[in-house]
């Protein structure tokens, strides 16, 4: 298969790869430009974990999380399905050779031109959550198969995710919507819902699946052939930030148990999920260079909640920022990015209060407000962990600064396992056109 990544020894950790890139790779050593390091072995390990804990659920990767071509290409070769929300995402997957039967157009509010394109290229499955969307689908793509997107609002979800309120049909309106779809002679074939990554308890999946089972019954009573269940995205990943509070094993266990209780006797139902963060966030680190440094007395600095108000505050300026790789942290201010020095000489150095500024001229481009780092110098390297999801994909070229390049790598043993997964097909074939 095509390989666009470096192969390292099994005992090389990500920090070892980063150090090698900054010291030995001529491009990074000379330019000192920011770059990502992506461990494709993380994908391999996560695929094996998914197969073990959720063997009956087919993953359809949420392309919005990270559209890195190397990552998507490997997923395609392992028979992932793909969750796309726009024409461009669908087009990207088709250009990688993905069959349209493995793509779900999962946006509940579709731009008409995008819907027309999806239908024209053979993407056959989409979602709806209100009457207006049904009429749009009837006019533009009447032959597409439909999933009723249920709202998860009110299920006791303790989450900061806004999607339960933004999208989804309340259960009390499902029968009415199904009747309208029947009258329009549309093809409802299943149910979808989305929980969100910030849940505090996995028990919400039990409530969501109970609702889905009720809608299956309502739809079948109307004569719809219900064959598809989409349990959405939001699966947690083990990160060094506080982005996810639950372990994947707990969430997977709750889902497997509830699926067996609600759909265990229904062998004709295809169950899939839309993981994004889970398969990408911990896979990558962002490596940045310190392009400037200054020391200020606390009274001369911007207001801060630093506990060491009597100490001078060090301010670092890096060659990335909130408008490039850190947009996610604008949307999720309760999550603090984790930054560390690259050079091993700083391992036992005392930590000092600091701020880390981005490179644009915007006053708001503050990446880390109340940080702690060993005292460092201009020209040294830092790295941020867990930057494999919602980083560059959200970034812009504001102020003319480009997004970082990506250095892909894999260990020798993970490369061997990757070859096995690709040759054997990690997951069975999926076909949304049946």
MIKOLDO-488375 format. One line per field, with one value per residue (C-alpha): x, y, z; residue number from 1; residue in one letter. Coordinates in nm, 3 decimals, m for minus. Example, Ala and Ser with C-alpha at 12.3 -4.5 7.8 and 13.67 -1.06 7.14 Angstrom:
residues 2
c1: (1.230 / 1.367)
c2: (m0.450 / m0.106)
c3: (0.780 / 0.714)
n: (1 / 2)
res: (A / S)
//
This chain:
residues 434
c1: (0.000 / 0.109 / 0.315 / 0.375 / 0.513 / 0.837 / 0.893 / 1.058 / 1.178 / 0.919 / 1.087 / 1.069 / 0.802 / 0.638 / 0.876 / 1.171 / 1.026 / 0.975 / 1.334 / 1.465 / 1.264 / 1.386 / 1.751 / 1.801 / 1.537 / 1.692 / 1.364 / 1.244 / 1.595 / 1.658 / 1.314 / 1.198 / 0.842 / 0.567 / 0.465 / 0.248 / 0.378 / 0.110 / 0.144 / m0.048 / 0.008 / m0.255 / m0.511 / m0.404 / m0.433 / m0.770 / m0.907 / m0.813 / m0.973 / m1.293 / m1.311 / m1.278 / m1.524 / m1.783 / m1.763 / m2.123 / m2.090 / m1.933 / m1.728 / m1.807 / m1.534 / m1.645 / m1.432 / m1.481 / m1.253 / m0.938 / m0.931 / m0.564 / m0.533 / m0.292 / m0.526 / m0.834 / m0.655 / m0.564 / m0.918 / m1.054 / m0.827 / m0.954 / m1.320 / m1.430 / m1.749 / m1.742 / m1.965 / m1.967 / m2.150 / m2.084 / m2.009 / m1.638 / m1.612 / m1.798 / m1.578 / m1.263 / m1.365 / m1.463 / m1.123 / m0.961 / m1.153 / m1.422 / m1.740 / m2.038 / m2.222 / m1.986 / m2.073 / m2.354 / m2.450 / m2.518 / m2.605 / m2.963 / m2.983 / m2.847 / m2.756 / m2.965 / m2.666 / m2.481 / m2.782 / m2.814 / m2.445 / m2.462 / m2.756 / m2.587 / m2.272 / m2.457 / m2.452 / m2.775 / m2.821 / m2.894 / m3.075 / m3.367 / m3.522 / m3.814 / m4.084 / m3.903 / m3.608 / m3.842 / m3.992 / m3.643 / m3.540 / m3.863 / m3.792 / m3.419 / m3.338 / m3.662 / m3.492 / m3.244 / m3.283 / m3.349 / m3.266 / m3.481 / m3.238 / m3.363 / m3.284 / m3.097 / m3.200 / m3.370 / m3.206 / m3.008 / m2.698 / m2.450 / m2.255 / m2.129 / m2.208 / m2.462 / m2.574 / m2.849 / m3.025 / m2.924 / m3.027 / m3.267 / m3.638 / m3.796 / m3.940 / m4.289 / m4.278 / m4.140 / m4.474 / m4.592 / m4.274 / m4.287 / m4.646 / m4.540 / m4.254 / m4.502 / m4.738 / m4.448 / m4.359 / m4.006 / m3.793 / m3.725 / m3.493 / m3.365 / m3.288 / m2.986 / m2.886 / m2.578 / m2.471 / m2.149 / m1.799 / m1.846 / m2.096 / m2.043 / m2.217 / m2.255 / m2.607 / m2.753 / m2.699 / m2.957 / m3.218 / m3.127 / m3.149 / m3.485 / m3.614 / m3.467 / m3.642 / m3.975 / m3.929 / m3.841 / m4.177 / m4.366 / m4.205 / m4.265 / m4.630 / m4.647 / m4.490 / m4.133 / m3.857 / m3.629 / m3.278 / m3.026 / m2.933 / m2.678 / m2.562 / m2.368 / m2.033 / m1.875 / m1.675 / m1.407 / m1.034 / m0.762 / m0.607 / m0.374 / m0.629 / m0.965 / m1.145 / m1.292 / m1.393 / m1.497 / m1.300 / m1.396 / m1.428 / m1.709 / m1.894 / m1.851 / m1.971 / m2.286 / m2.358 / m2.306 / m2.536 / m2.813 / m2.789 / m2.837 / m3.137 / m3.312 / m3.202 / m3.053 / m3.333 / m3.324 / m3.056 / m3.153 / m3.042 / m2.710 / m2.560 / m2.295 / m2.138 / m1.970 / m1.650 / m1.411 / m1.218 / m1.180 / m0.979 / m0.773 / m0.724 / m0.439 / m0.267 / m0.088 / 0.121 / 0.186 / 0.551 / 0.613 / 0.915 / 0.957 / 1.001 / 1.009 / 1.031 / 0.989 / 0.967 / 0.724 / 0.637 / 0.286 / 0.155 / 0.272 / 0.105 / m0.252 / m0.478 / m0.411 / m0.514 / m0.157 / m0.101 / 0.253 / 0.166 / 0.496 / 0.707 / 0.787 / 0.583 / 0.753 / 0.576 / 0.659 / 0.555 / 0.518 / 0.477 / 0.118 / m0.189 / m0.562 / m0.635 / m0.436 / m0.426 / m0.602 / m0.951 / m1.098 / m0.981 / m1.178 / m1.494 / m1.408 / m1.259 / m1.289 / m1.021 / m0.659 / m0.401 / m0.109 / 0.233 / 0.575 / 0.939 / 1.098 / 1.457 / 1.541 / 1.764 / 1.450 / 1.318 / 1.412 / 1.414 / 1.192 / 0.864 / 0.791 / 0.467 / 0.421 / 0.192 / 0.211 / 0.100 / 0.018 / 0.188 / m0.087 / m0.135 / m0.469 / m0.483 / m0.702 / m0.432 / m0.342 / m0.285 / m0.200 / m0.294 / m0.177 / 0.092 / 0.397 / 0.714 / 1.085 / 1.246 / 1.330 / 1.493 / 1.395 / 1.460 / 1.375 / 1.092 / 0.765 / 0.503 / 0.129 / m0.030 / m0.366 / m0.376 / m0.507 / m0.869 / m1.030 / m0.695 / m0.568 / m0.907 / m1.054 / m0.760 / m0.719 / m0.440 / m0.525 / m0.248 / m0.091 / 0.037 / 0.009 / m0.106 / 0.166 / 0.277 / 0.238 / 0.513 / 0.351 / 0.519 / 0.453 / 0.650 / 0.776 / 0.530 / 0.234 / 0.332 / 0.315 / m0.026 / m0.144 / m0.053 / m0.257 / m0.560 / m0.543 / m0.495 / m0.769 / m1.008 / m1.026 / m1.404 / m1.655 / m1.797 / m2.064 / m2.326 / m2.580 / m2.739 / m2.907)
c2: (0.000 / 0.363 / 0.488 / 0.854 / 0.817 / 0.743 / 0.417 / 0.435 / 0.181 / 0.046 / 0.211 / 0.558 / 0.760 / 1.063 / 1.297 / 1.105 / 1.156 / 1.527 / 1.567 / 1.389 / 1.614 / 1.933 / 1.822 / 1.601 / 1.685 / 1.960 / 2.133 / 2.182 / 2.245 / 2.527 / 2.685 / 2.640 / 2.648 / 2.492 / 2.137 / 1.849 / 1.505 / 1.239 / 0.884 / 0.660 / 0.376 / 0.540 / 0.472 / 0.107 / 0.062 / 0.237 / 0.024 / m0.292 / m0.154 / m0.065 / m0.412 / m0.565 / m0.344 / m0.257 / m0.539 / m0.490 / m0.116 / m0.003 / 0.320 / 0.597 / 0.849 / 1.213 / 1.384 / 1.723 / 1.616 / 1.591 / 1.575 / 1.477 / 1.285 / 1.021 / 0.947 / 0.929 / 0.711 / 0.451 / 0.455 / 0.401 / 0.100 / m0.046 / m0.020 / 0.267 / 0.441 / 0.821 / 1.085 / 1.391 / 1.719 / 1.906 / 1.879 / 1.938 / 1.658 / 1.418 / 1.519 / 1.465 / 1.110 / 1.030 / 1.156 / 0.907 / 0.630 / 0.579 / 0.425 / 0.659 / 0.365 / 0.407 / 0.775 / 0.915 / 1.278 / 1.355 / 1.725 / 1.784 / 2.122 / 2.075 / 2.348 / 2.272 / 2.271 / 2.031 / 1.800 / 1.802 / 1.714 / 1.432 / 1.275 / 1.311 / 1.124 / 0.834 / 0.923 / 0.755 / 0.815 / 1.138 / 1.266 / 1.496 / 1.637 / 1.855 / 1.901 / 2.176 / 1.945 / 1.672 / 1.903 / 2.009 / 1.644 / 1.565 / 1.843 / 1.779 / 1.416 / 1.218 / 0.880 / 0.919 / 0.701 / 0.891 / 0.864 / 1.053 / 1.249 / 1.242 / 1.509 / 1.394 / 1.702 / 1.615 / 1.275 / 1.384 / 1.460 / 1.655 / 1.803 / 2.130 / 2.010 / 2.239 / 1.987 / 1.828 / 2.167 / 2.273 / 1.962 / 1.675 / 1.606 / 1.579 / 1.233 / 1.380 / 1.497 / 1.179 / 1.019 / 1.338 / 1.366 / 1.003 / 1.051 / 1.349 / 1.149 / 0.872 / 1.119 / 1.256 / 0.901 / 0.934 / 0.642 / 0.649 / 0.358 / 0.432 / 0.657 / 0.863 / 1.061 / 1.236 / 1.234 / 1.438 / 1.390 / 1.584 / 1.353 / 1.271 / 0.933 / 0.668 / 0.585 / 0.839 / 0.590 / 0.363 / 0.642 / 0.738 / 0.379 / 0.328 / 0.632 / 0.500 / 0.164 / 0.341 / 0.532 / 0.207 / 0.069 / 0.382 / 0.378 / 0.008 / 0.054 / 0.303 / 0.052 / 0.184 / m0.074 / 0.021 / m0.118 / 0.144 / 0.280 / 0.562 / 0.617 / 0.931 / 1.061 / 1.203 / 0.897 / 0.987 / 0.959 / 0.928 / 1.277 / 1.480 / 1.762 / 1.759 / 1.736 / 1.393 / 1.279 / 0.919 / 0.622 / 0.465 / 0.125 / 0.251 / 0.417 / 0.114 / m0.119 / 0.086 / 0.100 / m0.274 / m0.353 / m0.119 / m0.233 / m0.591 / m0.496 / m0.282 / m0.430 / m0.767 / m0.962 / m0.753 / m0.906 / m0.697 / m0.363 / m0.212 / m0.019 / 0.244 / 0.533 / 0.861 / 0.884 / 1.169 / 1.279 / 0.918 / 0.817 / 1.134 / 1.367 / 1.189 / 1.093 / 1.423 / 1.686 / 2.039 / 2.146 / 2.521 / 2.746 / 3.033 / 3.340 / 3.595 / 3.634 / 3.911 / 3.941 / 4.177 / 4.266 / 4.148 / 4.505 / 4.583 / 4.276 / 4.211 / 4.114 / 3.753 / 3.496 / 3.376 / 3.251 / 3.395 / 3.762 / 3.877 / 3.702 / 3.856 / 3.693 / 3.550 / 3.588 / 3.367 / 3.426 / 3.118 / 3.063 / 2.937 / 3.065 / 3.082 / 3.161 / 2.864 / 2.549 / 2.661 / 2.763 / 2.474 / 2.636 / 2.949 / 2.739 / 2.533 / 2.781 / 2.531 / 2.315 / 2.423 / 2.326 / 2.123 / 2.260 / 2.111 / 2.184 / 1.963 / 1.973 / 1.706 / 1.948 / 2.112 / 1.788 / 1.874 / 2.253 / 2.457 / 2.581 / 2.950 / 3.137 / 3.231 / 3.328 / 3.197 / 3.430 / 3.340 / 3.500 / 3.719 / 4.087 / 4.020 / 4.109 / 3.802 / 3.564 / 3.435 / 3.059 / 2.987 / 3.241 / 3.095 / 2.850 / 2.704 / 2.618 / 2.603 / 2.930 / 2.900 / 3.106 / 3.238 / 2.971 / 2.675 / 2.433 / 2.360 / 2.099 / 2.077 / 1.735 / 1.607 / 1.825 / 1.558 / 1.677 / 2.016 / 2.191 / 2.266 / 2.171 / 2.478 / 2.705 / 2.995 / 3.191 / 3.506 / 3.768 / 3.558 / 3.281 / 2.931 / 2.623 / 2.379 / 2.081 / 1.723 / 1.468 / 1.121 / 0.827 / 0.475 / 0.220 / m0.104 / m0.328 / m0.098 / m0.090 / m0.470 / m0.467 / m0.192 / m0.407 / m0.693 / m0.467 / m0.326 / m0.658 / m0.829 / m0.534 / m0.416 / m0.385 / m0.563 / m0.400 / m0.138 / m0.037 / 0.236 / 0.182 / m0.149)
c3: (0.000 / m0.037 / 0.255 / 0.330 / 0.680 / 0.861 / 1.049 / 1.391 / 1.648 / 1.890 / 2.187 / 2.029 / 2.210 / 2.049 / 2.231 / 2.082 / 1.734 / 1.804 / 1.924 / 1.620 / 1.390 / 1.557 / 1.568 / 1.264 / 1.005 / 0.797 / 0.708 / 1.067 / 1.200 / 0.956 / 0.921 / 1.282 / 1.145 / 1.354 / 1.259 / 1.373 / 1.461 / 1.402 / 1.536 / 1.296 / 1.541 / 1.760 / 1.486 / 1.475 / 1.852 / 1.861 / 1.578 / 1.770 / 2.087 / 1.899 / 1.746 / 2.090 / 2.281 / 2.013 / 1.757 / 1.642 / 1.572 / 1.244 / 1.279 / 1.032 / 1.099 / 1.138 / 0.874 / 1.044 / 1.333 / 1.121 / 0.743 / 0.717 / 0.385 / 0.522 / 0.813 / 0.591 / 0.337 / 0.599 / 0.737 / 0.390 / 0.339 / 0.669 / 0.555 / 0.776 / 0.679 / 0.669 / 0.826 / 0.598 / 0.648 / 0.323 / m0.047 / 0.014 / 0.270 / 0.042 / m0.250 / m0.043 / 0.037 / m0.322 / m0.441 / m0.203 / m0.377 / m0.112 / m0.251 / m0.195 / m0.037 / 0.264 / 0.318 / 0.532 / 0.468 / 0.831 / 0.834 / 0.956 / 0.774 / 0.426 / 0.181 / m0.130 / m0.368 / m0.137 / m0.116 / m0.493 / m0.529 / m0.273 / m0.453 / m0.794 / m0.686 / m0.525 / m0.156 / m0.056 / 0.318 / 0.504 / 0.814 / 0.895 / 1.211 / 1.102 / 0.839 / 0.649 / 0.580 / 0.457 / 0.196 / 0.085 / 0.044 / m0.141 / m0.391 / m0.447 / m0.359 / m0.316 / m0.351 / m0.067 / 0.240 / 0.561 / 0.929 / 1.178 / 1.396 / 1.756 / 2.010 / 2.319 / 2.513 / 2.840 / 2.877 / 3.181 / 2.975 / 3.182 / 2.896 / 2.754 / 2.403 / 2.235 / 1.972 / 2.186 / 2.168 / 1.817 / 1.626 / 1.673 / 1.679 / 2.026 / 2.082 / 2.124 / 1.760 / 1.602 / 1.514 / 1.344 / 1.139 / 1.035 / 0.918 / 0.707 / 0.556 / 0.472 / 0.307 / 0.099 / m0.005 / 0.135 / 0.252 / 0.626 / 0.706 / 1.055 / 1.350 / 1.452 / 1.761 / 1.901 / 2.265 / 2.279 / 2.417 / 2.741 / 2.911 / 3.277 / 3.277 / 3.004 / 3.123 / 2.881 / 2.599 / 2.762 / 2.748 / 2.393 / 2.269 / 2.440 / 2.250 / 1.926 / 1.976 / 2.025 / 1.700 / 1.521 / 1.635 / 1.531 / 1.187 / 1.130 / 1.221 / 0.932 / 0.695 / 0.690 / 0.659 / 0.948 / 0.904 / 1.025 / 1.367 / 1.397 / 1.756 / 1.664 / 1.783 / 2.094 / 2.200 / 2.454 / 2.402 / 2.663 / 2.667 / 2.884 / 2.894 / 3.072 / 2.737 / 2.815 / 3.163 / 3.091 / 2.968 / 2.636 / 2.801 / 3.026 / 2.740 / 2.512 / 2.787 / 2.844 / 2.469 / 2.416 / 2.710 / 2.594 / 2.232 / 2.343 / 2.559 / 2.297 / 1.963 / 2.051 / 1.884 / 1.565 / 1.345 / 1.043 / 1.192 / 1.080 / 1.372 / 1.310 / 1.498 / 1.403 / 1.611 / 1.541 / 1.849 / 1.962 / 1.656 / 1.618 / 1.915 / 2.101 / 1.775 / 1.721 / 1.895 / 1.773 / 1.785 / 1.796 / 1.822 / 2.065 / 1.843 / 2.123 / 2.500 / 2.754 / 3.131 / 3.300 / 3.654 / 3.736 / 3.771 / 3.415 / 3.264 / 3.162 / 3.457 / 3.555 / 3.812 / 3.858 / 4.217 / 4.216 / 4.188 / 4.342 / 4.078 / 3.738 / 3.464 / 3.158 / 2.827 / 2.530 / 2.169 / 1.948 / 1.573 / 1.590 / 1.771 / 1.832 / 1.469 / 1.339 / 1.556 / 1.875 / 1.761 / 1.961 / 2.282 / 2.195 / 2.170 / 2.481 / 2.730 / 3.015 / 2.848 / 2.904 / 2.640 / 2.776 / 2.676 / 2.749 / 2.657 / 2.392 / 2.513 / 2.770 / 2.961 / 3.104 / 3.261 / 3.620 / 3.589 / 3.824 / 3.677 / 3.642 / 3.583 / 3.219 / 2.938 / 2.583 / 2.304 / 1.944 / 1.647 / 1.501 / 1.578 / 1.746 / 2.114 / 2.168 / 2.045 / 2.392 / 2.383 / 2.749 / 3.013 / 3.344 / 3.242 / 3.406 / 3.218 / 3.292 / 3.189 / 2.821 / 2.548 / 2.209 / 1.946 / 2.169 / 2.098 / 2.282 / 2.208 / 2.278 / 2.333 / 2.202 / 1.892 / 1.652 / 1.645 / 1.581 / 1.544 / 1.191 / 1.047 / 1.220 / 1.147 / 0.906 / 0.739 / 0.931 / 0.912 / 0.634 / 0.860 / 0.709 / 0.891 / 1.008 / 0.802 / 0.934 / 1.001 / 1.001 / 1.168 / 1.294 / 1.496 / 1.342 / 1.529 / 1.457 / 1.089 / 1.083 / 1.249 / 1.013 / 0.713 / 0.862 / 0.920 / 0.570 / 0.394 / 0.593 / 0.618 / 0.977 / 0.951 / 0.733 / 0.424 / 0.488 / 0.233 / 0.298 / m0.043 / 0.041)
n: (1 / 2 / 3 / 4 / 5 / 6 / 7 / 8 / 9 / 10 / 11 / 12 / 13 / 14 / 15 / 16 / 17 / 18 / 19 / 20 / 21 / 22 / 23 / 24 / 25 / 26 / 27 / 28 / 29 / 30 / 31 / 32 / 33 / 34 / 35 / 36 / 37 / 38 / 39 / 40 / 41 / 42 / 43 / 44 / 45 / 46 / 47 / 48 / 49 / 50 / 51 / 52 / 53 / 54 / 55 / 56 / 57 / 58 / 59 / 60 / 61 / 62 / 63 / 64 / 65 / 66 / 67 / 68 / 69 / 70 / 71 / 72 / 73 / 74 / 75 / 76 / 77 / 78 / 79 / 80 / 81 / 82 / 83 / 84 / 85 / 86 / 87 / 88 / 89 / 90 / 91 / 92 / 93 / 94 / 95 / 96 / 97 / 98 / 99 / 100 / 101 / 102 / 103 / 104 / 105 / 106 / 107 / 108 / 109 / 110 / 111 / 112 / 113 / 114 / 115 / 116 / 117 / 118 / 119 / 120 / 121 / 122 / 123 / 124 / 125 / 126 / 127 / 128 / 129 / 130 / 131 / 132 / 133 / 134 / 135 / 136 / 137 / 138 / 139 / 140 / 141 / 142 / 143 / 144 / 145 / 146 / 147 / 148 / 149 / 150 / 151 / 152 / 153 / 154 / 155 / 156 / 157 / 158 / 159 / 160 / 161 / 162 / 163 / 164 / 165 / 166 / 167 / 168 / 169 / 170 / 171 / 172 / 173 / 174 / 175 / 176 / 177 / 178 / 179 / 180 / 181 / 182 / 183 / 184 / 185 / 186 / 187 / 188 / 189 / 190 / 191 / 192 / 193 / 194 / 195 / 196 / 197 / 198 / 199 / 200 / 201 / 202 / 203 / 204 / 205 / 206 / 207 / 208 / 209 / 210 / 211 / 212 / 213 / 214 / 215 / 216 / 217 / 218 / 219 / 220 / 221 / 222 / 223 / 224 / 225 / 226 / 227 / 228 / 229 / 230 / 231 / 232 / 233 / 234 / 235 / 236 / 237 / 238 / 239 / 240 / 241 / 242 / 243 / 244 / 245 / 246 / 247 / 248 / 249 / 250 / 251 / 252 / 253 / 254 / 255 / 256 / 257 / 258 / 259 / 260 / 261 / 262 / 263 / 264 / 265 / 266 / 267 / 268 / 269 / 270 / 271 / 272 / 273 / 274 / 275 / 276 / 277 / 278 / 279 / 280 / 281 / 282 / 283 / 284 / 285 / 286 / 287 / 288 / 289 / 290 / 291 / 292 / 293 / 294 / 295 / 296 / 297 / 298 / 299 / 300 / 301 / 302 / 303 / 304 / 305 / 306 / 307 / 308 / 309 / 310 / 311 / 312 / 313 / 314 / 315 / 316 / 317 / 318 / 319 / 320 / 321 / 322 / 323 / 324 / 325 / 326 / 327 / 328 / 329 / 330 / 331 / 332 / 333 / 334 / 335 / 336 / 337 / 338 / 339 / 340 / 341 / 342 / 343 / 344 / 345 / 346 / 347 / 348 / 349 / 350 / 351 / 352 / 353 / 354 / 355 / 356 / 357 / 358 / 359 / 360 / 361 / 362 / 363 / 364 / 365 / 366 / 367 / 368 / 369 / 370 / 371 / 372 / 373 / 374 / 375 / 376 / 377 / 378 / 379 / 380 / 381 / 382 / 383 / 384 / 385 / 386 / 387 / 388 / 389 / 390 / 391 / 392 / 393 / 394 / 395 / 396 / 397 / 398 / 399 / 400 / 401 / 402 / 403 / 404 / 405 / 406 / 407 / 408 / 409 / 410 / 411 / 412 / 413 / 414 / 415 / 416 / 417 / 418 / 419 / 420 / 421 / 422 / 423 / 424 / 425 / 426 / 427 / 428 / 429 / 430 / 431 / 432 / 433 / 434)
res: (X / X / X / X / X / X / X / X / X / X / X / X / X / X / X / X / X / X / X / X / X / X / X / X / X / X / X / X / X / X / X / X / X / X / X / X / X / X / X / X / X / X / X / X / X / X / X / X / X / X / X / X / X / X / X / X / X / X / X / X / X / X / X / X / X / X / X / X / X / X / X / X / X / X / X / X / X / X / X / X / X / X / X / X / X / X / X / X / X / X / X / X / X / X / X / X / X / X / X / X / X / X / X / X / X / X / X / X / X / X / X / X / X / X / X / X / X / X / X / X / X / X / X / X / X / X / X / X / X / X / X / X / X / X / X / X / X / X / X / X / X / X / X / X / X / X / X / X / X / X / X / X / X / X / X / X / X / X / X / X / X / X / X / X / X / X / X / X / X / X / X / X / X / X / X / X / X / X / X / X / X / X / X / X / X / X / X / X / X / X / X / X / X / X / X / X / X / X / X / X / X / X / X / X / X / X / X / X / X / X / X / X / X / X / X / X / X / X / X / X / X / X / X / X / X / X / X / X / X / X / X / X / X / X / X / X / X / X / X / X / X / X / X / X / X / X / X / X / X / X / X / X / X / X / X / X / X / X / X / X / X / X / X / X / X / X / X / X / X / X / X / X / X / X / X / X / X / X / X / X / X / X / X / X / X / X / X / X / X / X / X / X / X / X / X / X / X / X / X / X / X / X / X / X / X / X / X / X / X / X / X / X / X / X / X / X / X / X / X / X / X / X / X / X / X / X / X / X / X / X / X / X / X / X / X / X / X / X / X / X / X / X / X / X / X / X / X / X / X / X / X / X / X / X / X / X / X / X / X / X / X / X / X / X / X / X / X / X / X / X / X / X / X / X / X / X / X / X / X / X / X / X / X / X / X / X / X / X / X / X / X / X / X / X / X / X / X / X / X / X / X / X / X / X / X / X / X / X / X / X / X / X / X / X / X / X / X / X / X / X / X / X / X / X / X / X / X / X / X / X / X / X / X / X)
//
